[in-house]
Amino acid sequence: MQNRKPLDLDDITDLSRIKVKFNQHKNRILNTKTGIFNSIIALGKELKIVKEKGFYRPYYRNFKDYCINEIDISWQTAYDYIKIYFFIEENKDVLPIEIAKTIGHRSLKLLVQKLSKIEEKQRKSILQNITEYEHYNSIKNRISTFTHG
């Protein structure tokens, strides 16, 4: 059995300061993550309009060339953003945007990919139970109970 030195008052004060700093940075990170979500949704919306209306056609042969050469993103990324935007719009009655914007790009991409493969009732059940800042692994585990993978 190790002899542990009891914490003195200075150690407790240092731990309290560390906890405050930890929480300050965590909150800044989560707020930035929400900002990224807002940008992804805005990008998805604009890219969807450009693609559907063909606004790229006077300058580019196809949407892929437009994305790569004009916007400097891969066409796969552009489609991911469009799919996420469409998914959010389609499901805002069961997954409020205030919650959706806290779960992050990776979780939203997972939802887009997996939920199209399950029944509407199960999809709604999954979406209604997502909580603010819910972790990717938690969402993935919930989906796997319906999709087996």
Secondary structure as UniProt FT lines:
FT   HELIX           9..53
FT   TURN            54..59
FT   HELIX           63..66
FT   HELIX           67..71
FT   HELIX           75..91
FT   TURN            92..94
FT   HELIX           97..103
FT   HELIX           105..115
FT   TURN            116..117
FT   HELIX           120..128
FT   TURN            132..133
FT   HELIX           136..147
//
